[in-house]
Amino acid sequence: MNKIEKWKPELSAYMIALYGKEYFQEQLDGWFKALTEYEERGYNETVRESHKLVKAPTLIIHGDKDSVIGVYHARLVHKNVKNSRYNCIQVPSLNTCKEKLL
């Protein structure tokens, strides 16, 4: 998933149009590097503990078709952040999402 060429064409085309291919690939590389380090260092408990430090009301929005961050993680943040609300939005198609963003 960290190479644009492995993405579904309709999704990669949208992201490339929005960010440009080079910038988008740089962001993907950084994202996957951070996730790899996160897993290797075992930050799970540290992150969960940091969630408890959030004092502001928090709205957690997650797309039901997100293939990078699973719904489990969004629910975990909601569970650990006091005074948070969780909303999993249903995105029927990429075009619908694009229209809402623009």
DRENLO-946873 format. One line per 3 residues: number of its first residue (from 1); their letters; for each residue z, y, x of N, C-alpha, C. Coordinates in steps of 0.02 Angstrom, whole numbers. Each point is the difference from the previous one (the first is absolute). Layout:
<sites>
NUM	A	Z,Y,X,Z,Y,X,Z,Y,X | ...
</sites>
This chain:
<sites>
1	MNK	0,-61,41,0,61,-41,0,64,42 | 12,-5,66,2,61,39,-68,22,25 | -53,-35,-18,-68,21,18,-37,18,-65
4	IEK	-29,58,-1,-34,24,-60,-52,-51,-24 | -33,-32,46,-53,-47,-18,26,-59,-42 | 65,-13,2,29,-56,-38,21,21,-71
7	WKP	-4,64,-14,19,25,-66,-56,-12,-50 | 17,-1,-63,-50,-4,-53,-44,63,5 | -66,-8,-5,-44,58,8,16,60,-45
10	ELS	19,-14,-63,14,56,-45,62,39,20 | 48,-34,31,60,35,23,-12,35,66 | -32,-33,47,-13,32,65,-46,60,-7
13	AYM	-49,-4,-44,-46,56,-10,38,62,-25 | 45,-11,-46,40,56,-26,43,31,54 | 35,-43,38,45,25,53,-39,35,55
16	IAL	-58,-26,18,-42,32,51,-26,67,-25 | -20,3,-63,-23,64,-28,57,51,-1 | 60,-23,-13,57,45,-4,24,23,68
19	YGK	5,-46,49,30,16,65,-48,1,59 | -59,-30,-8,-44,-9,57,17,-67,34 | -51,-35,25,11,-68,26,47,0,61
22	EYF	-11,45,47,40,0,61,74,15,-14 | 12,53,-40,69,18,-15,35,-55,-40 | -36,-28,-48,30,-53,-41,17,-61,43
25	QEQ	-44,-18,47,14,-57,44,61,15,45 | 5,61,24,58,19,40,65,-7,-39 | -1,20,-64,59,-6,-42,17,-73,-13
28	LDG	-51,-41,-11,13,-72,-10,30,-31,62 | -27,17,58,26,-27,63,74,19,9 | 16,63,-12,69,22,6,46,-34,-50
31	WFK	-24,-7,-61,40,-32,-53,16,-72,19 | -51,-37,21,11,-71,17,42,-8,63 | -7,46,47,43,-2,60,73,9,-21
34	ALT	12,48,-44,69,13,-23,28,-60,-37 | -41,-31,-44,23,-59,-36,16,-58,46 | -42,-9,51,12,-54,49,65,12,37
37	EYE	11,60,23,63,16,35,60,-8,-46 | -9,20,-61,54,-6,-50,20,-73,-7 | -48,-45,-7,14,-71,-7,30,-29,64
40	ERG	-28,18,57,23,-28,64,72,21,16 | 18,59,-18,67,25,16,52,-16,-53 | -22,-26,-56,47,-19,-52,36,58,-32
43	YNE	-35,51,-19,31,60,-28,19,-6,-73 | -7,-57,-30,13,-7,-71,67,28,-21 | 53,-21,33,66,24,-18,9,74,14
46	TVR	-28,24,55,5,71,17,-33,42,-54 | -58,-21,-22,-36,37,-51,38,-2,-66 | 24,-58,-19,39,-4,-62,61,45,2
49	ESH	32,3,57,59,44,7,-21,73,-5 | -58,17,28,-23,70,-3,-17,20,-71 | -22,-47,-41,-13,15,-71,62,27,-34
52	KLV	57,-27,19,63,20,-31,20,71,18 | -31,29,51,16,68,21,-37,53,-42 | -50,-21,-38,-39,47,-41,44,24,-58
55	KAP	7,65,-5,43,29,-51,-39,34,-56 | -61,19,12,-40,35,-49,-28,-48,-52 | -9,23,-62,-34,-41,-50,-69,-19,28
58	TLI	-19,-62,-8,-61,-25,32,-43,-39,-50 | -63,17,-3,-48,-37,-41,-42,-43,46 | 0,-64,-11,-38,-48,39,-60,-21,-41
61	IHG	-60,16,23,-61,-17,-35,-38,-51,42 | -21,-53,-33,-35,-54,35,-59,-22,-42 | -58,-10,32,-59,-24,-36,1,-76,-5
64	DKD	-17,-25,-58,3,-72,-12,-52,-39,41 | -49,34,27,-52,-35,40,6,17,74 | 56,27,21,10,17,71,1,-63,41
67	SVI	-49,-8,45,-5,-60,40,35,7,68 | 25,59,15,33,11,65,76,-4,-7 | 27,36,-48,72,-1,-12,12,-38,-65
70	GVY	32,-56,5,13,-41,-60,51,31,-46 | -3,-19,-63,45,26,-50,72,-15,18 | 12,-54,36,68,-17,22,33,57,37
73	HAR	-38,33,45,28,54,40,18,61,-42 | -43,15,-48,15,58,-44,62,-14,-41 | 7,-61,-24,59,-18,-39,63,0,43
76	LVH	-8,-21,63,57,0,46,25,71,13 | -46,47,9,20,70,9,36,24,-62 | -27,-15,-58,32,20,-63,71,-28,-6
79	KNV	7,-62,19,66,-33,-4,50,34,46 | -22,23,58,46,27,50,8,75,0 | -42,36,-36,6,73,-4,33,18,-66
82	KNS	61,27,5,35,21,-61,-39,55,-34 | 6,3,-65,-32,52,-39,-76,0,9 | -29,-60,4,-73,-4,6,-29,-30,-63
85	RYN	-63,18,-12,-38,-29,-54,-61,-34,31 | -20,-54,-30,-57,-39,26,-54,-3,-52 | -61,13,21,-57,-3,-46,-58,-34,35
88	CIQ	-18,-58,-24,-59,-35,25,-58,19,-45 | -48,36,28,-56,23,-40,-56,-52,1 | -34,-7,-55,-57,-44,-5,-62,40,12
91	VPS	-38,-20,50,-62,33,18,-57,-46,-20 | -34,14,-55,-52,-46,-23,-60,-5,47 | -16,54,35,-55,-4,47,7,57,51
94	LNT	-34,-8,55,2,52,51,-29,65,-26 | -52,-4,-41,-31,61,-27,49,39,-43 | 40,-35,-39,51,33,-41,49,37,44
97	CKE	23,-34,52,48,30,47,-31,62,33 | -62,-6,21,-34,55,33,-5,60,-46 | -16,-11,-63,-6,54,-48,66,36,-11
100	KLL	55,-39,0,65,31,-9,20,41,61 | -21,-21,60,17,36,61,-38,65,7 | -61,1,-24,-44,58,9,7,51,-53
</sites>
